[in-house]
Amino acid sequence: MRSRRTVISATLGVLALTGVSVGFASPSAMAGVTHTPPARVSGPSPFQADCNGLVPLVASYVNAEVEPYVAINPRNPANLISVYQEDRYPNDGANGVLASASFNGGLSWTVPPLARQPQFSSCAGGTAANGGNFEKTTDPWVAFSPAGLAYVVAVSYNDSNAATAELVATSANGGRSWGQQRSLIRDDSPNVIDDRPAVTTDPARPLTAYVVWARQVTGPAAAARGAVYFSRTTNGGATWSAARAIYQTPLGMQTSANQIVVLPDGDLLDVFNQLGQGQDFDHPRHDTITVIRSSDRGLTWSGPTTLATNFVNGVTDPHTGQPVRDGDDFTEIAVDPRPGTSNVYAVWGDARFTSGGPQQIAFTRSADGGRTWSQPIRVSANIKTQAFVPAVAVDGHGDLAVAYYDFSADRPASQFLATQYWITFSANQGRTWSARQQVTSQPFDLRTAPFQTHGGFFLGEYQGLAGAGQRFVVAATFTNGHSLDNRTDIYSATFVAPSR
């Protein structure tokens, strides 16, 4: 395996297209936000062509990085980590999960050598001894603790057999290197699927972190059901509690996209979508966005309550009708970190605002710690085009940001699928929103992205957005012109609010 250290400071080079539609915008409640130009986070693939040996895999999209997440170090806000999939496959998964680090607030990024990366797959150095001997890995997530300890989690699995595991590793040096991973759960049953983990740190407990994921038991209708699985560490990742179910779905249902937030009073909320078994890519579809709560750091959990029911209509290429994998069974949540507050926010893709027409971005807020929620409103600006893959974050002042993709720049006669990534802000708990700003310097062609057997063009079912102090950091996937040798990269940009 090749091992290299790549320092990246290049700015975004995307397809220049004209005719951007400004669309709808609510009255601005947070004017004067400035931002840095997008900087490239990812680099060339470090994996050898034969890193999976003789396993009969389909060919990967080499150099295609997708589905990033990002975290800001509270001990050193100039230190950022972004994790993402490297060499995405058309039938899901990737050759490995990589982590890039920045120590200047995202102006430039370093990709550490392969030997210092998470070893979640055979291509990345995973072996039977370290628990990473898997053909593929996917769904990376990263979080920093109050002490500056970083956690990365992903699900790894094989195509050649049913083996799968939820793996977690830690970094004590800001992402320069990662320690040996721990297996939170390992399975080899063809009727069990462990999926989509997310890791959350506890702001009041520097050595405590929580991991939650979706688990499905497939097979006959009398047995098929989903569950939310949970594990925690109270010693900085040295050991983890035995994985266990904290919620079981009714028969024939599954959960998707679990994510925990920690409220300032210490309560944990897990938010997830509940849908029918095997319906991830069905359209139209109605999901129930569900909340469960723990007041004792995850030892016990409440029964489910409903945040909202969403109308999932899917996203397609407006010219060809080809599908876009838009993460429409994923609800993103964020919590106001300020002591004494109980504000929680959620965003997702929803066609309710167009009566089943172009999918938009829905937003709701709770002022009582997730017990009750406001009527969803639309925060995507252009109701005439499809918007997808939203992210939400809160900064240290309680201000909000929501980011998403849409096709505002696309035109009927265009030869390309012109796509932009936008961000909008609110300084009043989401009651009003600023005019959207482009994160992409120019539109890019989504048709260059990896195409998935299930779901279509793929940038990721989530993207990274983090807040701290008076700034927000984006980590998102953009295509590189029409390059088939380097279809996508991860890019970051920092948005800074004016001083109060």
Sequence and secondary structure as in RCSB ss.txt:
>XXXX:A:sequence
MRSRRTVISATLGVLALTGVSVGFASPSAMAGVTHTPPARVSGPSPFQADCNGLVPLVASYVNAEVEPYVAINPR
NPANLISVYQEDRYPNDGANGVLASASFNGGLSWTVPPLARQPQFSSCAGGTAANGGNFEKTTDPWVAFSPAGLA
YVVAVSYNDSNAATAELVATSANGGRSWGQQRSLIRDDSPNVIDDRPAVTTDPARPLTAYVVWARQVTGPAAAAR
GAVYFSRTTNGGATWSAARAIYQTPLGMQTSANQIVVLPDGDLLDVFNQLGQGQDFDHPRHDTITVIRSSDRGLT
WSGPTTLATNFVNGVTDPHTGQPVRDGDDFTEIAVDPRPGTSNVYAVWGDARFTSGGPQQIAFTRSADGGRTWSQ
PIRVSANIKTQAFVPAVAVDGHGDLAVAYYDFSADRPASQFLATQYWITFSANQGRTWSARQQVTSQPFDLRTAP
FQTHGGFFLGEYQGLAGAGQRFVVAATFTNGHSLDNRTDIYSATFVAPSR
>XXXX:A:secstr
     EEE  B                 SSTT EE   EE   S    TTTTTT       TT EEEEEEEE TT
 TT EEEEEEEEE TTS EEEEEEEEESSTTSSEEE  GGGS   SGGGT  TTTT   SEEEEEEEEE TTS E
EEEEEEE SSSS EEEEEEEESSTTS     EEEEEE  TTEEEEEEEEEEETTEEEEEEEEEEEEE SSTTT E
EEEEEEEESSTTS     EEEEE  TTEEEEEEEEEE TTS EEEEEEEEETT TT SSEEEEEEEEEESSTTSS
    EEEEEEEE  EE TTT  EEE  TT  EEEE  STT   EEEEEEE GGGTTSS EEEEEEESSTTSS   
 EE  S TTS EEEEEEEE TTS EEEEEEE TT  TT SS EEEEEEEEESSTTSS    EESSSS EEGGGS 
EETTTEEES S  EEEEETTEEEEEEEEE TT SSS EEEEEEEEE    
